[in-house]
Amino acid sequence: DAKTTQPPSMDCAEGRAANLPCNHSTISGNEYVYWYRQIHSQGPQYIIHGLKNNETNEMASLIITEDRKSSTLILPHATLRDTAVYYCIVFRGGSNYKLTFGKGTLLTVNP
Amino acid sequence: NAGVTQTPKFRILKIGQSMTLQCTQDMNHNYMYWYRQDPGMGLKLIYYSVGAGITDKGEVPNGYNVSRSTTEDFPLRLELAAPSQTSVYFCASRTGTGVHYNSPLHFGNGTRLTVT
């Protein structure tokens, strides 16, 4: 799987949009971009994933650049409960089963 | 839906003791995974399974064993506990087959293990 690079930490004001970047310059054409988050010491929670088109669900939006070498996770109106570690992963299922995590970005939402 | 259930939630072991961390899922997922997370660190893959009877090593398998006799259960065995195995252990599962080959992981809430 391609490696990802994320900033170790970010801050965001409550009510503002949180934009979390991820670099995956070695991504291959059939690998998806996934985002998870981990609140406190709970199990990671799936947020969203995409291949090349931008995606949106009830939790967040995912913007993938045209060359697919980077992406941004957007939380449109961050709340204190969004404080968590956010992981960006690139992965393709099918015959590839290993799914590994990096260190992620600690997002702190401030009042 | 219960999802992925891990037991116990907490455990303290003495050096050299053994134990089994239990993981069960009720979503009929083929793929199951064990991760460990040391304080302040990301998740490291220990073992994974692509179906009943099939398991394989991840990044950090030493000191652990797994089995997958049923689709639902994927227990993780520690034979001779060492302080280096103090960690939080997460089990996860995903569908992964057919049109769902890129399905996301579903995680349990973890087992916090201390070896002293």
gemmi code that builds the backbone of each chain (N, CA, C; Angstrom):
import gemmi

chains = {
    "A": [
        ("ASP", (0.838, -1.195, 0.000), (0.000, 0.000, 0.000), (0.873, 1.246, 0.000)),
        ("ALA", (0.349, 2.322, -0.623), (1.081, 3.577, -0.653), (1.171, 4.156, 0.744)),
        ("LYS", (2.251, 4.872, 1.027), (2.408, 5.535, 2.304), (1.695, 6.879, 2.285)),
        ("THR", (1.326, 7.343, 3.459), (0.688, 8.654, 3.580), (1.466, 9.523, 4.546)),
        ("THR", (1.354, 10.835, 4.354), (1.989, 11.812, 5.234), (0.931, 12.786, 5.715)),
        ("GLN", (0.833, 12.926, 7.041), (-0.119, 13.847, 7.649), (0.602, 14.714, 8.674)),
        ("PRO", (0.129, 15.946, 8.881), (0.716, 16.745, 9.961), (0.389, 16.107, 11.300)),
        ("PRO", (1.295, 16.179, 12.269), (1.028, 15.513, 13.551), (-0.113, 16.130, 14.335)),
        ("SER", (-0.340, 17.431, 14.178), (-1.406, 18.059, 14.947), (-1.937, 19.290, 14.224)),
        ("MET", (-3.200, 19.615, 14.541), (-3.851, 20.806, 14.006), (-4.849, 21.312, 15.037)),
        ("ASP", (-5.129, 22.598, 14.967), (-6.161, 23.200, 15.815), (-7.249, 23.794, 14.937)),
        ("CYS", (-8.454, 23.860, 15.522), (-9.577, 24.435, 14.808), (-10.530, 25.050, 15.834)),
        ("ALA", (-11.128, 26.183, 15.475), (-12.111, 26.803, 16.355), (-13.461, 26.130, 16.177)),
        ("GLU", (-14.165, 25.973, 17.277), (-15.502, 25.374, 17.236), (-16.409, 26.144, 16.284)),
        ("GLY", (-17.157, 25.409, 15.457), (-18.061, 26.029, 14.503), (-17.436, 26.333, 13.155)),
        ("ARG", (-16.129, 26.333, 13.087), (-15.437, 26.574, 11.812), (-15.180, 25.247, 11.108)),
        ("ALA", (-14.824, 25.350, 9.828), (-14.486, 24.149, 9.065), (-13.079, 23.684, 9.440)),
        ("ALA", (-12.942, 22.388, 9.595), (-11.619, 21.789, 9.826), (-11.187, 21.111, 8.526)),
        ("ASN", (-10.001, 21.486, 8.042), (-9.481, 20.924, 6.795), (-8.212, 20.142, 7.105)),
        ("LEU", (-8.288, 18.833, 6.991), (-7.157, 17.979, 7.337), (-6.508, 17.459, 6.059)),
        ("PRO", (-5.224, 17.787, 5.855), (-4.554, 17.361, 4.621), (-3.893, 15.987, 4.762)),
        ("CYS", (-3.716, 15.359, 3.604), (-3.003, 14.086, 3.560), (-2.272, 14.002, 2.229)),
        ("ASN", (-1.000, 13.664, 2.301), (-0.213, 13.479, 1.090), (-0.027, 12.000, 0.817)),
        ("HIS", (-0.334, 11.580, -0.380), (-0.139, 10.169, -0.782), (0.386, 10.139, -2.202)),
        ("SER", (1.577, 10.679, -2.370), (2.137, 10.900, -3.703), (2.453, 9.614, -4.454)),
        ("THR", (2.565, 8.481, -3.742), (2.883, 7.212, -4.418), (1.651, 6.336, -4.620)),
        ("ILE", (0.483, 6.914, -4.501), (-0.745, 6.137, -4.646), (-0.833, 5.555, -6.056)),
        ("SER", (-1.319, 4.335, -6.149), (-1.490, 3.723, -7.460), (-2.933, 3.907, -7.921)),
        ("GLY", (-3.165, 3.638, -9.197), (-4.430, 3.996, -9.800), (-5.654, 3.320, -9.216)),
        ("ASN", (-5.481, 2.152, -8.612), (-6.638, 1.427, -8.103), (-6.745, 1.459, -6.580)),
        ("GLU", (-5.967, 2.307, -5.948), (-6.043, 2.421, -4.486), (-7.016, 3.516, -4.081)),
        ("TYR", (-7.793, 3.216, -3.055), (-8.747, 4.167, -2.505), (-8.106, 4.953, -1.356)),
        ("VAL", (-8.659, 6.118, -1.086), (-8.265, 6.920, 0.076), (-9.359, 6.773, 1.134)),
        ("TYR", (-8.953, 6.364, 2.336), (-9.875, 6.193, 3.449), (-9.502, 7.152, 4.584)),
        ("TRP", (-10.521, 7.578, 5.297), (-10.293, 8.355, 6.512), (-11.019, 7.696, 7.679)),
        ("TYR", (-10.284, 7.591, 8.789), (-10.837, 7.106, 10.049), (-10.494, 8.127, 11.127)),
        ("ARG", (-11.204, 8.048, 12.246), (-10.808, 8.856, 13.387), (-10.914, 8.027, 14.658)),
        ("GLN", (-10.143, 8.446, 15.672), (-10.119, 7.742, 16.942), (-10.271, 8.767, 18.052)),
        ("ILE", (-11.378, 8.653, 18.764), (-11.685, 9.565, 19.862), (-11.227, 8.932, 21.161)),
        ("HIS", (-10.439, 9.689, 21.924), (-9.836, 9.179, 23.167), (-9.157, 7.854, 22.868)),
        ("SER", (-9.497, 6.803, 23.538), (-8.873, 5.499, 23.298), (-9.903, 4.500, 22.789)),
        ("GLN", (-10.955, 5.029, 22.149), (-11.967, 4.137, 21.577), (-11.438, 3.482, 20.314)),
        ("GLY", (-12.156, 2.535, 19.787), (-11.806, 1.951, 18.510), (-11.967, 2.965, 17.395)),
        ("PRO", (-11.080, 2.941, 16.398), (-11.215, 3.869, 15.282), (-12.580, 3.754, 14.610)),
        ("GLN", (-13.028, 4.893, 14.106), (-14.339, 4.982, 13.471), (-14.155, 5.373, 12.009)),
        ("TYR", (-14.793, 4.652, 11.110), (-14.735, 4.975, 9.692), (-15.466, 6.288, 9.424)),
        ("ILE", (-14.887, 7.147, 8.574), (-15.527, 8.413, 8.223), (-15.988, 8.393, 6.772)),
        ("ILE", (-15.069, 8.185, 5.847), (-15.394, 8.341, 4.433), (-14.271, 7.723, 3.601)),
        ("HIS", (-14.558, 7.383, 2.343), (-13.492, 6.966, 1.439), (-13.867, 7.333, 0.008)),
        ("GLY", (-12.845, 7.388, -0.859), (-13.081, 7.735, -2.251), (-11.940, 7.278, -3.134)),
        ("LEU", (-12.192, 7.254, -4.440), (-11.186, 6.836, -5.410), (-10.603, 8.045, -6.134)),
        ("LYS", (-11.427, 8.800, -6.838), (-10.933, 9.993, -7.515), (-11.928, 11.135, -7.515)),
        ("ASN", (-13.194, 10.813, -7.332), (-14.185, 11.873, -7.248), (-14.323, 12.360, -5.818)),
        ("ASN", (-14.746, 13.599, -5.673), (-15.007, 14.110, -4.332), (-16.213, 13.385, -3.754)),
        ("GLU", (-16.182, 13.164, -2.458), (-17.243, 12.439, -1.795), (-17.753, 13.238, -0.600)),
        ("THR", (-19.030, 13.065, -0.297), (-19.628, 13.719, 0.871), (-20.597, 12.761, 1.526)),
        ("ASN", (-20.568, 12.735, 2.851), (-21.597, 12.013, 3.598), (-22.012, 12.870, 4.782)),
        ("GLU", (-22.751, 12.285, 5.710), (-23.294, 13.070, 6.816), (-22.205, 13.530, 7.786)),
        ("MET", (-21.043, 12.929, 7.717), (-19.985, 13.290, 8.647), (-19.004, 14.311, 8.064)),
        ("ALA", (-18.653, 14.147, 6.774), (-17.547, 14.927, 6.238), (-17.575, 14.942, 4.715)),
        ("SER", (-16.661, 15.735, 4.155), (-16.411, 15.734, 2.712), (-14.961, 15.351, 2.469)),
        ("LEU", (-14.732, 14.677, 1.350), (-13.387, 14.272, 0.961), (-13.090, 14.873, -0.394)),
        ("ILE", (-12.021, 15.662, -0.450), (-11.592, 16.282, -1.698), (-10.274, 15.626, -2.115)),
        ("ILE", (-10.263, 15.027, -3.297), (-9.060, 14.374, -3.816), (-8.573, 15.177, -5.012)),
        ("THR", (-7.285, 15.530, -5.030), (-6.764, 16.318, -6.148), (-6.828, 15.518, -7.446)),
        ("GLU", (-6.776, 16.229, -8.548), (-6.929, 15.572, -9.842), (-5.833, 14.537, -10.093)),
        ("ASP", (-4.617, 14.813, -9.633), (-3.532, 13.845, -9.817), (-3.533, 12.761, -8.739)),
        ("ARG", (-4.438, 12.855, -7.794), (-4.661, 11.897, -6.691), (-3.487, 11.799, -5.739)),
        ("LYS", (-2.577, 12.731, -5.765), (-1.408, 12.655, -4.892), (-1.674, 13.241, -3.513)),
        ("SER", (-2.788, 13.883, -3.331), (-3.131, 14.390, -2.014), (-4.644, 14.493, -1.883)),
        ("SER", (-5.087, 14.613, -0.626), (-6.513, 14.754, -0.366), (-6.709, 15.601, 0.879)),
        ("THR", (-7.930, 16.075, 1.061), (-8.290, 16.864, 2.229), (-9.611, 16.366, 2.773)),
        ("LEU", (-9.633, 16.114, 4.061), (-10.874, 15.788, 4.751), (-11.429, 17.072, 5.336)),
        ("ILE", (-12.691, 17.339, 5.075), (-13.309, 18.566, 5.568), (-14.446, 18.222, 6.523)),
        ("LEU", (-14.333, 18.727, 7.759), (-15.443, 18.693, 8.710), (-16.061, 20.075, 8.666)),
        ("PRO", (-17.246, 20.238, 8.114), (-17.757, 21.579, 7.783), (-17.998, 22.482, 8.985)),
        ("HIS", (-18.449, 21.939, 10.086), (-18.714, 22.751, 11.286), (-18.202, 21.965, 12.498)),
        ("ALA", (-16.934, 22.130, 12.787), (-16.316, 21.314, 13.829), (-16.925, 21.591, 15.207)),
        ("THR", (-17.107, 20.538, 15.966), (-17.559, 20.660, 17.343), (-16.493, 20.090, 18.275)),
        ("LEU", (-16.659, 20.328, 19.563), (-15.682, 19.833, 20.535), (-15.568, 18.307, 20.452)),
        ("ARG", (-16.677, 17.655, 20.096), (-16.675, 16.193, 20.015), (-15.894, 15.659, 18.818)),
        ("ASP", (-15.485, 16.563, 17.920), (-14.653, 16.147, 16.788), (-13.173, 16.091, 17.142)),
        ("THR", (-12.817, 16.496, 18.350), (-11.425, 16.362, 18.791), (-11.055, 14.887, 18.796)),
        ("ALA", (-10.033, 14.532, 18.007), (-9.694, 13.123, 17.808), (-8.416, 13.040, 16.988)),
        ("VAL", (-7.890, 11.828, 16.855), (-6.802, 11.560, 15.918), (-7.425, 11.075, 14.620)),
        ("TYR", (-7.044, 11.699, 13.514), (-7.597, 11.373, 12.205), (-6.530, 10.666, 11.365)),
        ("TYR", (-6.908, 9.516, 10.837), (-5.986, 8.701, 10.046), (-6.401, 8.706, 8.578)),
        ("CYS", (-5.429, 8.939, 7.723), (-5.607, 8.844, 6.281), (-4.885, 7.586, 5.815)),
        ("ILE", (-5.563, 6.754, 5.048), (-4.991, 5.482, 4.606), (-5.302, 5.314, 3.134)),
        ("VAL", (-4.352, 4.748, 2.393), (-4.653, 4.359, 1.016), (-4.611, 2.841, 0.950)),
        ("PHE", (-5.554, 2.275, 0.267), (-5.732, 0.824, 0.311), (-6.574, 0.380, -0.867)),
        ("ARG", (-6.246, -0.807, -1.346), (-7.093, -1.438, -2.315), (-7.419, -2.837, -1.837)),
        ("GLY", (-8.651, -3.184, -1.822), (-9.053, -4.513, -1.402), (-8.767, -5.528, -2.473)),
        ("GLY", (-9.633, -6.505, -2.611), (-9.403, -7.562, -3.583), (-8.335, -8.500, -3.074)),
        ("SER", (-7.243, -8.657, -3.794), (-6.202, -9.607, -3.412), (-5.257, -9.052, -2.353)),
        ("ASN", (-5.371, -7.764, -2.025), (-4.495, -7.151, -1.027), (-5.237, -7.064, 0.291)),
        ("TYR", (-4.767, -7.759, 1.308), (-5.527, -7.856, 2.542), (-4.962, -7.015, 3.667)),
        ("LYS", (-3.669, -6.749, 3.635), (-3.065, -5.998, 4.736), (-3.544, -4.564, 4.703)),
        ("LEU", (-3.898, -4.048, 5.852), (-4.374, -2.681, 5.961), (-3.678, -2.086, 7.165)),
        ("THR", (-2.768, -1.136, 6.930), (-1.943, -0.601, 8.012), (-2.192, 0.891, 8.204)),
        ("PHE", (-1.954, 1.362, 9.418), (-2.209, 2.747, 9.814), (-0.903, 3.467, 10.116)),
        ("GLY", (-0.881, 4.777, 9.842), (0.218, 5.630, 10.263), (-0.099, 6.264, 11.605)),
        ("LYS", (0.531, 7.404, 11.900), (0.333, 8.041, 13.201), (-0.822, 9.031, 13.221)),
        ("GLY", (-1.287, 9.471, 12.071), (-2.448, 10.333, 12.013), (-2.195, 11.768, 12.440)),
        ("THR", (-3.268, 12.567, 12.433), (-3.256, 13.971, 12.851), (-4.157, 14.136, 14.060)),
        ("LEU", (-3.615, 14.708, 15.133), (-4.446, 15.039, 16.283), (-5.122, 16.375, 16.031)),
        ("LEU", (-6.428, 16.351, 15.834), (-7.208, 17.580, 15.656), (-7.787, 17.983, 17.001)),
        ("THR", (-7.484, 19.190, 17.418), (-8.050, 19.731, 18.649), (-8.996, 20.858, 18.278)),
        ("VAL", (-10.261, 20.697, 18.648), (-11.256, 21.740, 18.397), (-11.383, 22.554, 19.668)),
        ("ASN", (-11.133, 23.842, 19.556), (-11.124, 24.741, 20.714), (-12.411, 25.553, 20.806)),
        ("PRO", (-12.905, 25.796, 22.034), (-14.142, 26.575, 22.195), (-13.960, 28.030, 21.746)),
    ],
    "B": [
        ("ASN", (-27.544, -3.830, 16.233), (-26.460, -4.727, 15.853), (-25.291, -4.596, 16.814)),
        ("ALA", (-24.703, -5.762, 17.228), (-23.583, -5.719, 18.140), (-22.316, -5.262, 17.418)),
        ("GLY", (-22.103, -5.640, 16.156), (-20.893, -5.248, 15.436), (-19.726, -6.136, 15.831)),
        ("VAL", (-18.611, -5.517, 16.241), (-17.414, -6.233, 16.670), (-17.333, -6.133, 18.189)),
        ("THR", (-17.307, -7.282, 18.858), (-17.297, -7.318, 20.313), (-15.995, -7.917, 20.807)),
        ("GLN", (-15.330, -7.207, 21.714), (-14.072, -7.677, 22.286), (-14.226, -7.891, 23.788)),
        ("THR", (-13.669, -8.990, 24.256), (-13.625, -9.246, 25.695), (-12.267, -9.830, 26.063)),
        ("PRO", (-11.753, -9.533, 27.279), (-12.306, -8.583, 28.241), (-11.980, -7.148, 27.844)),
        ("LYS", (-12.514, -6.180, 28.559), (-12.181, -4.772, 28.322), (-10.837, -4.413, 28.940)),
        ("PHE", (-10.536, -4.990, 30.075), (-9.287, -4.722, 30.797), (-8.724, -6.036, 31.320)),
        ("ARG", (-7.380, -6.096, 31.403), (-6.752, -7.271, 31.988), (-5.341, -6.916, 32.444)),
        ("ILE", (-4.993, -7.442, 33.624), (-3.628, -7.310, 34.110), (-3.035, -8.710, 34.187)),
        ("LEU", (-1.884, -8.899, 33.568), (-1.201, -10.184, 33.549), (0.157, -10.066, 34.226)),
        ("LYS", (0.596, -11.153, 34.819), (1.972, -11.208, 35.304), (2.857, -11.751, 34.177)),
        ("ILE", (4.106, -11.385, 34.206), (5.075, -11.852, 33.209), (5.051, -13.383, 33.144)),
        ("GLY", (4.975, -13.907, 31.945), (4.996, -15.350, 31.747), (3.627, -16.005, 31.707)),
        ("GLN", (2.593, -15.274, 32.136), (1.238, -15.835, 32.066), (0.755, -15.826, 30.625)),
        ("SER", (-0.315, -16.558, 30.385), (-0.900, -16.587, 29.051), (-2.365, -16.182, 29.138)),
        ("MET", (-2.900, -15.741, 28.014), (-4.316, -15.395, 27.965), (-4.772, -15.331, 26.512)),
        ("THR", (-6.078, -15.354, 26.344), (-6.682, -15.227, 25.024), (-7.595, -14.016, 25.012)),
        ("LEU", (-7.370, -13.134, 24.049), (-8.262, -12.008, 23.819), (-9.319, -12.468, 22.814)),
        ("GLN", (-10.567, -12.263, 23.201), (-11.659, -12.732, 22.353), (-12.166, -11.622, 21.442)),
        ("CYS", (-12.529, -12.013, 20.229), (-13.133, -11.090, 19.265), (-14.189, -11.844, 18.481)),
        ("THR", (-15.380, -11.280, 18.424), (-16.436, -11.881, 17.633), (-17.194, -10.794, 16.888)),
        ("GLN", (-17.647, -11.133, 15.677), (-18.424, -10.163, 14.891), (-19.663, -10.864, 14.341)),
        ("ASP", (-20.749, -10.097, 14.248), (-22.026, -10.660, 13.818), (-22.456, -10.114, 12.469)),
        ("MET", (-21.506, -9.646, 11.656), (-21.821, -9.031, 10.371), (-21.489, -9.951, 9.199)),
        ("ASN", (-21.076, -11.187, 9.495), (-20.716, -12.162, 8.474), (-19.563, -11.665, 7.592)),
        ("HIS", (-18.639, -10.926, 8.213), (-17.494, -10.407, 7.469), (-16.463, -11.495, 7.263)),
        ("ASN", (-15.846, -11.498, 6.090), (-14.804, -12.483, 5.815), (-13.470, -12.109, 6.457)),
        ("TYR", (-13.114, -10.837, 6.412), (-11.787, -10.408, 6.816), (-11.806, -9.897, 8.249)),
        ("MET", (-10.860, -10.386, 9.037), (-10.725, -9.917, 10.414), (-9.269, -9.607, 10.705)),
        ("TYR", (-9.050, -8.647, 11.609), (-7.719, -8.093, 11.874), (-7.517, -7.903, 13.377)),
        ("TRP", (-6.268, -8.051, 13.801), (-5.864, -7.664, 15.150), (-4.788, -6.591, 15.054)),
        ("TYR", (-5.010, -5.499, 15.795), (-4.038, -4.412, 15.886), (-3.674, -4.197, 17.355)),
        ("ARG", (-2.487, -3.655, 17.570), (-2.127, -3.161, 18.885), (-1.760, -1.682, 18.771)),
        ("GLN", (-2.025, -0.964, 19.844), (-1.734, 0.473, 19.860), (-1.046, 0.813, 21.165)),
        ("ASP", (0.213, 1.175, 21.065), (0.966, 1.604, 22.231), (0.659, 3.080, 22.509)),
        ("PRO", (0.865, 3.534, 23.738), (0.493, 4.920, 24.094), (1.091, 5.950, 23.152)),
        ("GLY", (0.241, 6.832, 22.615), (0.695, 7.910, 21.747), (1.097, 7.487, 20.356)),
        ("MET", (0.850, 6.244, 20.014), (1.287, 5.738, 18.716), (0.094, 5.346, 17.855)),
        ("GLY", (0.381, 5.045, 16.588), (-0.660, 4.560, 15.685), (-0.895, 3.070, 15.886)),
        ("LEU", (-1.701, 2.500, 15.041), (-2.042, 1.081, 15.136), (-1.047, 0.240, 14.343)),
        ("LYS", (-0.648, -0.860, 14.942), (0.242, -1.810, 14.280), (-0.513, -3.121, 14.052)),
        ("LEU", (-0.434, -3.646, 12.843), (-1.152, -4.866, 12.487), (-0.400, -6.082, 13.024)),
        ("ILE", (-1.090, -6.938, 13.787), (-0.475, -8.122, 14.373), (-0.712, -9.342, 13.472)),
        ("TYR", (-1.966, -9.673, 13.260), (-2.371, -10.781, 12.407), (-3.662, -10.387, 11.701)),
        ("TYR", (-3.921, -11.084, 10.593), (-5.198, -10.908, 9.929), (-5.654, -12.248, 9.363)),
        ("SER", (-6.926, -12.283, 8.987), (-7.513, -13.513, 8.451), (-8.462, -13.151, 7.310)),
        ("VAL", (-8.395, -13.916, 6.237), (-9.253, -13.634, 5.083), (-10.440, -14.574, 5.025)),
        ("GLY", (-10.554, -15.457, 6.014), (-11.684, -16.368, 6.082), (-11.392, -17.481, 7.066)),
        ("ALA", (-12.409, -18.256, 7.367), (-12.236, -19.366, 8.315), (-11.125, -20.288, 7.849)),
        ("GLY", (-10.207, -20.598, 8.760), (-9.097, -21.494, 8.477), (-7.891, -20.856, 7.839)),
        ("ILE", (-7.946, -19.541, 7.551), (-6.845, -18.856, 6.869), (-6.394, -17.647, 7.687)),
        ("THR", (-5.131, -17.654, 8.111), (-4.578, -16.518, 8.841), (-3.205, -16.181, 8.290)),
        ("ASP", (-2.750, -14.965, 8.558), (-1.423, -14.546, 8.097), (-0.877, -13.470, 9.007)),
        ("LYS", (0.468, -13.339, 8.989), (1.142, -12.382, 9.855), (1.024, -10.964, 9.325)),
        ("GLY", (0.976, -10.023, 10.281), (1.022, -8.614, 9.947), (2.405, -8.048, 10.200)),
        ("GLU", (2.465, -6.837, 10.751), (3.737, -6.153, 10.978), (4.471, -6.630, 12.230)),
        ("VAL", (3.713, -6.973, 13.279), (4.315, -7.283, 14.583), (3.749, -8.574, 15.162)),
        ("PRO", (3.944, -9.744, 14.535), (3.299, -10.978, 14.992), (4.008, -11.705, 16.136)),
        ("ASN", (5.264, -11.355, 16.409), (6.029, -12.134, 17.397), (5.405, -12.063, 18.776)),
        ("GLY", (5.253, -13.243, 19.403), (4.670, -13.321, 20.738), (3.182, -13.570, 20.744)),
        ("TYR", (2.588, -13.691, 19.556), (1.141, -13.864, 19.432), (0.813, -15.049, 18.522)),
        ("ASN", (-0.359, -15.615, 18.753), (-0.904, -16.616, 17.841), (-2.384, -16.357, 17.643)),
        ("VAL", (-2.904, -16.762, 16.496), (-4.322, -16.602, 16.207), (-4.871, -17.879, 15.603)),
        ("SER", (-6.175, -17.965, 15.602), (-6.878, -19.048, 14.921), (-8.182, -18.483, 14.383)),
        ("ARG", (-8.729, -19.128, 13.379), (-10.014, -18.694, 12.814), (-10.788, -19.943, 12.414)),
        ("SER", (-11.453, -20.521, 13.395), (-12.204, -21.753, 13.139), (-13.607, -21.460, 12.622)),
        ("THR", (-14.122, -20.266, 12.881), (-15.436, -19.874, 12.391), (-15.341, -18.491, 11.749)),
        ("THR", (-16.344, -18.124, 10.973), (-16.372, -16.776, 10.388), (-16.470, -15.710, 11.471)),
        ("GLU", (-17.200, -16.029, 12.558), (-17.507, -15.009, 13.558), (-16.361, -14.687, 14.499)),
        ("ASP", (-15.519, -15.671, 14.819), (-14.561, -15.523, 15.914), (-13.117, -15.491, 15.440)),
        ("PHE", (-12.336, -14.638, 16.078), (-10.915, -14.494, 15.720), (-10.130, -14.208, 17.003)),
        ("PRO", (-9.874, -15.216, 17.838), (-9.176, -14.992, 19.103), (-7.682, -14.777, 18.910)),
        ("LEU", (-7.106, -13.965, 19.786), (-5.667, -13.671, 19.789), (-5.071, -14.254, 21.069)),
        ("ARG", (-4.042, -15.067, 20.922), (-3.445, -15.762, 22.054), (-2.071, -15.180, 22.374)),
        ("LEU", (-1.853, -14.882, 23.664), (-0.531, -14.517, 24.164), (-0.057, -15.675, 25.034)),
        ("GLU", (1.056, -16.310, 24.652), (1.494, -17.507, 25.364), (2.359, -17.186, 26.577)),
        ("LEU", (3.327, -16.331, 26.443), (4.237, -15.963, 27.532), (4.284, -14.443, 27.587)),
        ("ALA", (3.393, -13.880, 28.403), (3.257, -12.426, 28.397), (4.550, -11.740, 28.838)),
        ("ALA", (4.861, -10.645, 28.143), (6.033, -9.831, 28.450), (5.600, -8.374, 28.608)),
        ("PRO", (6.345, -7.573, 29.377), (5.973, -6.162, 29.557), (5.834, -5.421, 28.237)),
        ("SER", (6.580, -5.831, 27.213), (6.497, -5.161, 25.908), (5.142, -5.364, 25.239)),
        ("GLN", (4.353, -6.281, 25.755), (3.023, -6.514, 25.194), (1.932, -5.689, 25.896)),
        ("THR", (2.332, -4.862, 26.820), (1.401, -3.904, 27.414), (0.942, -2.950, 26.316)),
        ("SER", (-0.358, -2.929, 26.066), (-0.873, -2.162, 24.939), (-2.397, -2.209, 24.957)),
        ("VAL", (-2.995, -1.491, 24.021), (-4.430, -1.632, 23.772), (-4.577, -2.431, 22.481)),
        ("TYR", (-5.399, -3.451, 22.520), (-5.570, -4.349, 21.384), (-6.951, -4.129, 20.767)),
        ("PHE", (-6.948, -3.912, 19.454), (-8.190, -3.697, 18.728), (-8.395, -4.801, 17.704)),
        ("CYS", (-9.606, -5.286, 17.655), (-10.020, -6.230, 16.630), (-10.892, -5.486, 15.629)),
        ("ALA", (-10.813, -5.865, 14.363), (-11.605, -5.198, 13.332), (-12.029, -6.220, 12.287)),
        ("SER", (-13.068, -5.876, 11.541), (-13.527, -6.765, 10.479), (-14.037, -5.941, 9.298)),
        ("ARG", (-14.077, -6.575, 8.123), (-14.633, -5.946, 6.934), (-15.161, -7.011, 6.004)),
        ("THR", (-16.032, -6.602, 5.089), (-16.596, -7.565, 4.149), (-15.531, -8.000, 3.160)),
        ("GLY", (-15.174, -7.109, 2.271), (-14.014, -7.303, 1.406), (-14.188, -8.197, 0.204)),
        ("THR", (-15.380, -8.712, -0.029), (-15.525, -9.647, -1.146), (-16.461, -9.083, -2.216)),
        ("GLY", (-16.286, -9.550, -3.423), (-17.149, -9.166, -4.527), (-17.146, -7.668, -4.749)),
        ("VAL", (-18.328, -7.097, -4.900), (-18.434, -5.652, -5.138), (-18.048, -4.856, -3.907)),
        ("HIS", (-17.887, -5.515, -2.768), (-17.530, -4.825, -1.525), (-16.043, -4.960, -1.214)),
        ("TYR", (-15.236, -5.137, -2.237), (-13.812, -5.403, -1.997), (-13.119, -4.221, -1.322)),
        ("ASN", (-13.693, -3.012, -1.424), (-13.086, -1.852, -0.777), (-13.898, -1.389, 0.429)),
        ("SER", (-14.617, -2.290, 1.044), (-15.439, -1.928, 2.202), (-14.550, -1.498, 3.371)),
        ("PRO", (-15.045, -0.592, 4.230), (-14.233, -0.085, 5.343), (-14.173, -1.079, 6.503)),
        ("LEU", (-13.239, -0.809, 7.398), (-13.092, -1.592, 8.619), (-14.099, -1.161, 9.678)),
        ("HIS", (-14.566, -2.140, 10.452), (-15.370, -1.877, 11.640), (-14.556, -2.363, 12.834)),
        ("PHE", (-14.369, -1.498, 13.823), (-13.532, -1.809, 14.967), (-14.347, -2.110, 16.216)),
        ("GLY", (-13.759, -2.959, 17.082), (-14.271, -3.113, 18.427), (-13.725, -2.004, 19.314)),
        ("ASN", (-14.117, -2.011, 20.582), (-13.706, -0.944, 21.493), (-12.420, -1.242, 22.245)),
        ("GLY", (-11.799, -2.361, 21.977), (-10.461, -2.608, 22.480), (-10.392, -3.365, 23.793)),
        ("THR", (-9.228, -3.983, 24.007), (-8.874, -4.614, 25.276), (-7.596, -3.959, 25.764)),
        ("ARG", (-7.652, -3.419, 26.989), (-6.481, -2.757, 27.558), (-5.736, -3.743, 28.427)),
        ("LEU", (-4.530, -4.113, 27.992), (-3.746, -5.146, 28.648), (-2.503, -4.537, 29.268)),
        ("THR", (-2.283, -4.887, 30.541), (-1.064, -4.486, 31.251), (-0.337, -5.740, 31.699)),
        ("VAL", (0.959, -5.825, 31.396), (1.782, -6.956, 31.821), (2.833, -6.431, 32.791)),
        ("THR", (2.809, -6.972, 34.024), (3.746, -6.478, 35.050), (4.569, -7.618, 35.644)),
    ],
}
model = gemmi.Model(1)
for chain_id, residues in chains.items():
    chain = gemmi.Chain(chain_id)
    for i, (resn, *xyz) in enumerate(residues, 1):
        res = gemmi.Residue()
        res.name, res.seqid = resn, gemmi.SeqId(i, " ")
        for name, pos in zip(("N", "CA", "C"), xyz):
            atom = gemmi.Atom()
            atom.name, atom.element = name, gemmi.Element(name[0])
            atom.pos, atom.b_iso = gemmi.Position(*pos), 0.0
            res.add_atom(atom)
        chain.add_residue(res)
    model.add_chain(chain)
structure = gemmi.Structure()
structure.add_model(model)
structure.setup_entities()
